[in-house]
Amino acid sequence: MKRQVYNPYLPLYEYIPDGEPHVFNGRVYIYGSHDKFGAFNFCQNNYVTWSAPIQDLTNWKYEGEIYNKREDPDNKNGRHNLFAPDVTCGPDGKYYLYYTLDWTGKIGVAKADNPVGPFKFIGHVKYNDGTELGRKKGDAFQFDPAVLTDDNGKVYLYSGFGATTWFPQIRHHLKPQGCFCMELDNDMRTIKKGPIKVLDKKGKAFRDEFQGHNFFEASSIRKIKGFYYLVYSSVYGHDLCYCISHNPFGPFYYQGVIVDIGDIGFENRLPRRAIYPLGNNHGGIAKINEQYYIFYHRHTNYTNTDRQGMADKIVIDQHGTIKQVETTSCGLNHGSLSGCGDYPASICCILVPHNGNIFYPFFALPFQKKRVYITQSGKDSDKIETQYIHNLRSLDKFGYRFFNLSHTTEITLTVSGNAKGTFEVFALTKSLGKTDFISTKKSKSKIVFTIKTQSFNEELLFSFKGKGKLDVFTVSLK
């Protein structure tokens, strides 16, 4: 079978959310935070990066650790975690990493000679009098930095938070006030102009069009076709919206949602019909071989803190508009996934409990994990792909977009668990077949469907009706 890539696009043991994709010297690099599977908090691992040649997005390479959280002099004891970062190639040809140590409210800067580092700490973003940003009276809380080196060599830094409720982690003298833009001086860390507010935390942004998609977090900045595109996550948390401007300091004009992890808003889908469990979201746009993509993340393990990178194709039309796209399992792949081969069941982009999806909690104890969810066996450091769908019960559904079924005649699910009942497979809403089965925990069982369809671009949906609960490991097609 021809080599493919699916969502999540990195190995299934890797948990890199908040992904900022950047193309440097013919390769695309992913810079994000780094969750630890099964942890009690966000981003407990150090920064690593993966890269792929722009000609072959199936060929991802692990580039190793690029920055250790103890590099920052404020974190010699390692108590603070590295939250969502961004990277730019500066006017001097060096690479600069911008980040925050979780809730400290300051932006650190590290420098490297190449995109994979190792990056070395050079200071915190500061005013020209030497005062660190976030330490002056009236400073806004700094969070989720995004950086852009413009065509003219000017460097713009965006940062901010839009919480309207009290966050106990935030230093008492800092307040979430929205998203701010700053121009940096030649040293890449001294503020030359700003900070200037570009998005209000209430979403007003000086106009009413943001209402309903107010700025919350996850700033990401790109310059595309002469416009500045500011991507962010709204107060809903699970979407990525965008606004555009002719000027890096605004005004920015709201345009819409690019992607939502539950497909809320796509074809008027309502929140109560989310197709995947919800959680926070963060990502950015990349142009790779003339194709634009939006990178974002999904949630696993019934928690908000075990997140994995996702990507889907987008189209930027002649007016600069991006229509909301649906989430898929094929993502960066060149078209639909092949209808011949073995796939991990956990690459599903549709996962719907019988009683509907929820916004995943910050942490859930085992006895609280009553809905179907994706998890893995083994520990975070095992580097083995052991993900599977866990706790599937009657009337739960899981599915995939998209498969090329033009020559597929048989689909097999590998499952285990104490359950009996009927499995049914659908192509969109059309049933392709039903199978009765009995499964036990003692061994894995095969559930086989004989199908007949000739679709090149098909959504597959599986539904279980019966008693007990199941784990689903693989989906095989031939």
C-alpha positions as CSV (number, residue, x, y, z in Angstrom):
1,M,0.0,0.0,0.0
2,K,1.3,3.5,-0.9
3,R,2.6,5.3,2.2
4,Q,-0.1,7.5,3.8
5,V,-0.6,10.0,6.6
6,Y,-3.7,10.3,8.7
7,N,-4.9,12.3,11.7
8,P,-3.3,12.6,14.2
9,Y,-0.4,13.1,11.8
10,L,2.4,12.3,14.3
11,P,2.8,8.8,15.9
12,L,0.0,7.9,18.2
13,Y,2.3,7.9,21.2
14,E,3.1,11.6,20.6
15,Y,1.1,14.4,22.3
16,I,2.0,17.7,20.8
17,P,-0.9,20.2,21.0
18,D,-1.0,24.0,20.2
19,G,0.9,23.2,17.0
20,E,2.4,26.1,15.1
21,P,3.6,24.9,11.6
22,H,6.4,26.8,9.9
23,V,8.2,26.1,6.6
24,F,11.9,26.6,6.7
25,N,14.3,25.6,4.0
26,G,11.9,23.1,2.3
27,R,10.7,21.4,5.4
28,V,7.7,22.0,7.6
29,Y,8.4,22.1,11.4
30,I,5.8,21.7,14.2
31,Y,6.3,23.8,17.3
32,G,3.9,23.1,20.1
33,S,3.6,22.4,23.8
34,H,4.2,18.8,24.9
35,D,1.6,16.9,26.9
36,K,2.5,13.9,29.0
37,F,0.1,11.1,28.6
38,G,-1.8,10.4,31.9
39,A,-0.5,13.6,33.6
40,F,-2.5,15.8,35.9
41,N,-1.6,19.0,34.2
42,F,-1.0,20.5,30.8
43,C,2.4,20.5,29.0
44,Q,4.5,18.6,31.5
45,N,7.1,17.5,28.9
46,N,9.9,19.7,27.3
47,Y,9.6,21.1,23.8
48,V,10.4,18.7,21.0
49,T,9.8,19.1,17.3
50,W,9.0,17.0,14.3
51,S,9.5,17.9,10.6
52,A,8.7,16.6,7.2
53,P,9.8,17.6,3.6
54,I,7.2,19.7,2.0
55,Q,7.1,17.3,-0.9
56,D,6.1,14.3,1.3
57,L,3.9,15.0,4.4
58,T,3.8,11.2,5.1
59,N,7.5,11.3,6.2
60,W,7.6,12.9,9.6
61,K,11.0,12.9,11.4
62,Y,11.5,13.3,15.1
63,E,14.1,16.1,15.6
64,G,14.4,15.6,19.4
65,E,14.2,18.0,22.3
66,I,14.7,21.6,21.3
67,Y,14.3,23.4,24.6
68,N,14.3,22.3,28.3
69,K,12.1,24.2,30.8
70,R,15.0,24.5,33.2
71,E,16.8,26.7,30.6
72,D,14.8,29.7,31.8
73,P,16.5,31.2,34.9
74,D,13.0,31.7,36.5
75,N,12.6,27.9,36.4
76,K,15.8,26.3,37.6
77,N,13.7,24.0,39.8
78,G,11.5,22.9,36.9
79,R,8.2,23.6,38.7
80,H,6.7,25.6,35.8
81,N,5.7,24.0,32.5
82,L,6.3,25.3,29.0
83,F,3.0,26.4,27.5
84,A,2.2,27.0,23.8
85,P,5.2,28.5,21.9
86,D,5.9,30.0,18.5
87,V,9.1,30.3,16.4
88,T,10.3,32.7,13.7
89,C,13.3,33.2,11.6
90,G,14.6,36.7,12.4
91,P,16.1,39.3,10.1
92,D,19.5,38.0,11.1
93,G,18.8,34.5,9.9
94,K,18.7,33.1,13.4
95,Y,15.7,31.3,14.9
96,Y,13.8,32.6,17.9
97,L,11.5,30.8,20.2
98,Y,8.8,32.6,22.2
99,Y,7.0,31.0,25.1
100,T,5.5,31.5,28.5
101,L,6.2,29.4,31.6
102,D,2.6,28.4,32.3
103,W,0.9,31.1,34.4
104,T,3.8,33.4,35.2
105,G,2.7,36.1,32.8
106,K,6.1,36.7,31.2
107,I,7.4,35.8,27.7
108,G,10.7,34.1,27.4
109,V,12.9,34.2,24.3
110,A,15.4,31.6,23.2
111,K,17.7,31.6,20.2
112,A,19.2,28.9,17.8
113,D,21.2,28.7,14.6
114,N,18.8,26.3,13.0
115,P,15.1,25.3,13.3
116,V,15.7,22.4,15.6
117,G,18.1,24.1,18.0
118,P,18.9,23.4,20.7
119,F,17.5,26.8,21.6
120,K,19.3,28.8,24.3
121,F,17.7,31.4,26.6
122,I,18.5,35.0,25.8
123,G,16.1,36.9,28.0
124,H,12.4,37.9,28.6
125,V,10.5,40.3,26.5
126,K,11.0,43.8,28.0
127,Y,10.4,47.5,27.7
128,N,13.2,49.7,26.6
129,D,13.9,50.8,30.2
130,G,14.6,47.1,31.0
131,T,11.4,46.3,32.8
132,E,10.1,42.9,31.9
133,L,6.7,42.9,30.1
134,G,4.1,41.8,32.6
135,R,5.8,43.4,35.5
136,K,4.6,47.0,35.1
137,K,1.4,48.2,36.8
138,G,-1.4,47.9,34.4
139,D,0.3,45.3,32.2
140,A,-2.0,42.7,30.7
141,F,-1.5,39.0,31.4
142,Q,0.9,37.5,28.8
143,F,-0.1,34.2,27.3
144,D,0.2,32.1,24.1
145,P,2.8,34.3,22.2
146,A,2.7,34.4,18.4
147,V,5.4,36.0,16.3
148,L,5.8,37.2,12.7
149,T,8.8,38.4,10.8
150,D,7.3,40.6,8.2
151,D,8.5,41.1,4.6
152,N,10.2,44.3,5.5
153,G,12.2,42.7,8.4
154,K,10.0,44.1,11.1
155,V,9.1,41.6,13.9
156,Y,5.6,41.6,15.5
157,L,4.7,39.8,18.7
158,Y,1.2,39.0,19.7
159,S,0.1,37.8,23.2
160,G,-2.9,37.8,25.5
161,F,-5.6,36.1,27.4
162,G,-9.3,36.8,27.4
163,A,-10.7,35.0,30.4
164,T,-13.7,36.7,32.0
165,T,-13.8,34.4,35.0
166,W,-11.2,34.2,37.8
167,F,-8.1,32.0,37.2
168,P,-6.4,31.4,40.5
169,Q,-3.1,30.6,38.7
170,I,-2.7,34.1,37.4
171,R,-0.6,36.5,39.4
172,H,-2.8,38.9,41.3
173,H,-1.4,42.1,39.7
174,L,-2.0,40.9,36.1
175,K,-5.4,40.9,34.4
176,P,-6.5,39.2,31.2
177,Q,-7.3,42.1,28.9
178,G,-7.4,40.6,25.4
179,C,-4.8,40.2,22.6
180,F,-2.0,42.8,22.2
181,C,0.5,43.4,19.4
182,M,4.1,44.7,19.9
183,E,6.8,45.5,17.4
184,L,10.2,44.2,18.6
185,D,13.6,45.9,18.2
186,N,16.6,44.3,16.6
187,D,17.5,42.3,19.7
188,M,14.2,40.4,19.2
189,R,13.1,41.0,22.8
190,T,12.8,44.7,23.5
191,I,9.5,46.4,22.7
192,K,9.9,49.1,20.1
193,K,6.2,49.9,19.8
194,G,3.2,48.9,21.8
195,P,1.7,46.9,23.4
196,I,-1.4,47.9,21.5
197,K,-4.7,46.0,22.0
198,V,-6.0,44.4,18.8
199,L,-8.7,42.1,20.2
200,D,-10.8,42.9,23.3
201,K,-11.3,40.0,25.8
202,K,-15.1,40.6,25.5
203,G,-14.7,40.2,21.8
204,K,-15.8,43.7,21.0
205,A,-12.6,44.6,19.1
206,F,-14.2,48.0,18.7
207,R,-17.1,46.4,16.7
208,D,-20.0,44.0,17.4
209,E,-19.1,41.4,14.7
210,F,-17.1,39.4,17.2
211,Q,-20.0,38.8,19.5
212,G,-20.5,35.0,19.9
213,H,-16.8,34.4,19.0
214,N,-15.1,36.6,21.5
215,F,-11.3,36.3,21.9
216,F,-10.1,33.9,24.6
217,E,-6.6,32.6,23.8
218,A,-4.4,30.9,21.3
219,S,-3.1,33.8,19.2
220,S,-1.5,32.8,15.9
221,I,-0.3,35.3,13.2
222,R,0.4,34.9,9.5
223,K,0.7,37.2,6.5
224,I,-1.1,35.9,3.5
225,K,-1.6,37.7,0.2
226,G,-0.8,41.0,1.8
227,F,-3.2,40.6,4.7
228,Y,-2.5,39.9,8.4
229,Y,-4.4,36.8,9.5
230,L,-4.9,36.5,13.3
231,V,-6.2,33.1,14.3
232,Y,-7.4,32.6,17.8
233,S,-9.6,30.4,20.0
234,S,-12.9,32.0,21.1
235,V,-14.7,31.8,24.4
236,Y,-16.1,28.5,23.3
237,G,-12.6,27.0,23.5
238,H,-13.1,24.3,20.9
239,D,-13.0,26.4,17.7
240,L,-10.3,28.3,15.8
241,C,-11.6,31.6,14.4
242,Y,-9.8,34.2,12.3
243,C,-9.8,37.9,11.6
244,I,-7.9,40.0,9.1
245,S,-6.3,43.4,8.8
246,H,-4.2,45.5,6.4
247,N,-2.0,46.5,9.4
248,P,-0.3,44.3,12.0
249,F,-1.8,46.6,14.7
250,G,-5.3,46.4,13.3
251,P,-8.1,47.1,13.1
252,F,-8.8,43.4,12.7
253,Y,-12.1,42.4,11.1
254,Y,-13.8,39.1,12.2
255,Q,-14.2,36.6,9.3
256,G,-15.5,33.4,10.8
257,V,-14.5,29.9,12.2
258,I,-11.9,27.9,10.4
259,V,-12.3,24.6,12.2
260,D,-14.1,23.2,15.3
261,I,-13.0,19.9,16.9
262,G,-16.7,19.0,17.3
263,D,-17.6,20.4,13.8
264,I,-20.0,22.8,15.6
265,G,-21.1,25.4,13.1
266,F,-20.2,23.3,10.1
267,E,-23.4,22.9,8.0
268,N,-25.2,24.5,11.0
269,R,-24.3,21.7,13.5
270,L,-25.3,22.7,17.0
271,P,-23.2,22.2,20.2
272,R,-25.4,19.3,21.5
273,R,-24.6,17.4,18.3
274,A,-20.8,17.7,18.5
275,I,-19.2,14.8,16.6
276,Y,-16.1,14.6,18.9
277,P,-15.5,15.3,22.6
278,L,-14.7,19.0,23.1
279,G,-11.8,20.8,24.7
280,N,-9.5,23.8,24.2
281,N,-8.0,24.4,20.8
282,H,-4.9,26.1,19.4
283,G,-3.2,26.0,16.0
284,G,-2.0,27.9,13.0
285,I,-2.1,28.1,9.2
286,A,0.6,26.8,6.9
287,K,1.1,26.9,3.1
288,I,2.8,23.7,2.0
289,N,3.4,23.1,-1.7
290,E,0.7,25.6,-2.7
291,Q,-1.9,24.0,-0.4
292,Y,-3.1,25.7,2.7
293,Y,-3.7,23.8,5.9
294,I,-5.1,24.5,9.4
295,F,-3.3,22.8,12.2
296,Y,-5.2,22.2,15.5
297,H,-5.5,19.5,18.2
298,R,-7.9,16.9,19.6
299,H,-8.3,15.5,23.1
300,T,-8.0,11.9,24.4
301,N,-8.0,9.9,27.6
302,Y,-11.2,11.6,28.8
303,T,-9.2,14.7,29.8
304,N,-8.2,18.2,28.6
305,T,-4.5,17.5,29.1
306,D,-3.7,14.6,26.7
307,R,-3.9,16.4,23.3
308,Q,-2.7,15.4,19.8
309,G,-1.9,17.4,16.7
310,M,-4.4,17.4,13.8
311,A,-4.4,19.1,10.4
312,D,-6.9,19.6,7.6
313,K,-6.9,21.3,4.2
314,I,-8.4,24.7,3.8
315,V,-9.1,27.0,0.9
316,I,-8.4,30.7,0.9
317,D,-10.4,32.2,-1.9
318,Q,-9.7,35.3,-4.1
319,H,-11.3,37.5,-1.4
320,G,-9.1,36.1,1.3
321,T,-12.0,34.2,2.9
322,I,-11.7,30.8,4.5
323,K,-14.8,28.7,4.8
324,Q,-15.1,26.4,7.8
325,V,-13.9,22.9,7.1
326,E,-14.9,19.6,8.6
327,T,-12.5,17.5,10.7
328,T,-11.2,14.4,8.9
329,S,-9.2,11.3,9.5
330,C,-7.2,11.8,6.3
331,G,-5.9,15.3,7.1
332,L,-2.5,15.8,5.3
333,N,-3.0,12.8,3.1
334,H,-3.2,13.2,-0.6
335,G,-6.9,12.5,-0.9
336,S,-8.9,9.9,0.9
337,L,-7.3,7.0,2.8
338,S,-6.9,3.8,0.8
339,G,-9.7,1.3,1.1
340,C,-7.1,-1.5,1.5
341,G,-5.1,-1.9,4.7
342,D,-5.1,-1.9,8.5
343,Y,-5.8,1.3,10.4
344,P,-5.7,2.1,14.1
345,A,-9.3,2.5,15.3
346,S,-8.2,5.6,17.2
347,I,-7.8,7.8,14.1
348,C,-11.6,8.2,14.1
349,C,-12.7,11.9,13.7
350,I,-16.2,11.0,14.8
351,L,-16.7,9.7,18.4
352,V,-20.2,10.1,19.8
353,P,-21.5,8.5,23.0
354,H,-25.1,7.6,23.0
355,N,-25.8,10.5,25.5
356,G,-23.8,13.1,23.5
357,N,-20.4,14.7,23.8
358,I,-19.1,16.9,26.6
359,F,-16.3,19.3,27.1
360,Y,-13.7,17.1,28.6
361,P,-12.8,17.8,32.3
362,F,-9.4,19.0,33.4
363,F,-9.0,15.6,35.0
364,A,-11.3,12.6,35.6
365,L,-10.8,9.7,37.9
366,P,-11.3,6.2,36.4
367,F,-14.7,5.7,37.9
368,Q,-15.8,9.0,36.3
369,K,-14.8,7.9,32.8
370,K,-18.2,6.4,31.8
371,R,-18.4,7.5,28.2
372,V,-16.5,6.1,25.2
373,Y,-13.1,7.7,24.7
374,I,-9.6,7.2,23.1
375,T,-6.8,6.0,25.3
376,Q,-3.6,3.9,25.2
377,S,-2.0,1.1,27.1
378,G,1.5,1.6,28.5
379,K,3.2,4.8,29.7
380,D,4.0,8.2,28.1
381,S,7.6,7.3,27.4
382,D,7.0,3.9,25.7
383,K,7.2,5.1,22.1
384,I,4.8,2.4,21.0
385,E,1.5,2.9,19.3
386,T,-1.0,1.3,21.5
387,Q,-4.0,3.6,21.2
388,Y,-7.5,2.2,21.0
389,I,-11.2,3.2,21.4
390,H,-12.2,2.3,25.0
391,N,-15.6,1.8,26.7
392,L,-17.8,1.5,23.6
393,R,-21.4,0.9,24.7
394,S,-24.8,0.4,23.1
395,L,-25.8,3.2,20.7
396,D,-22.3,4.7,20.7
397,K,-20.8,5.6,17.3
398,F,-17.4,6.1,15.8
399,G,-16.4,7.0,12.3
400,Y,-13.9,8.1,9.7
401,R,-13.6,10.7,6.9
402,F,-12.7,9.7,4.3
403,F,-12.0,6.3,2.7
404,N,-11.7,5.4,-1.0
405,L,-14.1,2.4,-1.1
406,S,-14.1,2.0,-4.8
407,H,-12.6,-1.5,-4.6
408,T,-13.3,-2.4,-1.0
409,T,-15.4,-5.6,-0.4
410,E,-14.8,-6.4,3.3
411,I,-14.3,-4.4,6.5
412,T,-13.1,-6.0,9.7
413,L,-13.1,-4.6,13.2
414,T,-10.7,-6.1,15.9
415,V,-12.4,-5.8,19.3
416,S,-12.4,-7.2,22.8
417,G,-14.6,-6.9,25.9
418,N,-17.6,-8.6,27.5
419,A,-20.4,-7.7,25.1
420,K,-22.9,-9.1,22.7
421,G,-25.1,-7.5,20.1
422,T,-25.1,-6.1,16.6
423,F,-22.6,-3.9,14.8
424,E,-23.7,-1.9,11.8
425,V,-21.6,0.0,9.4
426,F,-22.9,3.1,7.4
427,A,-21.6,5.1,4.5
428,L,-23.0,8.5,5.5
429,T,-26.6,7.5,6.4
430,K,-26.8,4.4,4.1
431,S,-26.3,1.1,5.9
432,L,-23.7,-1.2,4.3
433,G,-24.3,-4.1,6.5
434,K,-25.0,-5.6,10.0
435,T,-23.2,-8.3,12.0
436,D,-24.2,-10.1,15.2
437,F,-21.4,-11.0,17.6
438,I,-20.3,-12.2,21.0
439,S,-17.1,-10.9,22.5
440,T,-15.2,-11.8,25.7
441,K,-12.2,-10.2,27.4
442,K,-10.2,-13.4,27.1
443,S,-9.3,-12.8,23.5
444,K,-9.7,-10.3,20.7
445,S,-12.6,-10.9,18.3
446,K,-13.1,-10.1,14.6
447,I,-16.3,-8.5,13.4
448,V,-16.5,-8.8,9.6
449,F,-18.7,-6.9,7.2
450,T,-19.1,-7.7,3.5
451,I,-19.9,-4.5,1.7
452,K,-20.7,-3.3,-1.8
453,T,-20.1,0.3,-2.7
454,Q,-18.0,2.2,-5.3
455,S,-17.4,5.5,-3.6
456,F,-14.0,7.2,-3.9
457,N,-14.6,9.5,-1.0
458,E,-16.8,7.9,1.7
459,E,-17.5,8.6,5.4
460,L,-17.6,5.4,7.4
461,L,-19.6,5.2,10.6
462,F,-19.9,2.3,12.9
463,S,-22.6,1.8,15.5
464,F,-23.0,-0.9,18.3
465,K,-26.3,-2.0,19.7
466,G,-26.4,-4.5,22.5
467,K,-25.1,-5.2,26.0
468,G,-21.8,-4.8,27.7
469,K,-18.8,-2.7,26.5
470,L,-16.0,-3.0,24.0
471,D,-12.6,-1.8,23.1
472,V,-11.9,-1.3,19.4
473,F,-8.3,-1.7,18.2
474,T,-8.1,-1.8,14.4
475,V,-10.2,-1.2,11.3
476,S,-9.1,-3.4,8.4
477,L,-10.3,-3.0,4.8
478,K,-9.7,-5.2,1.7
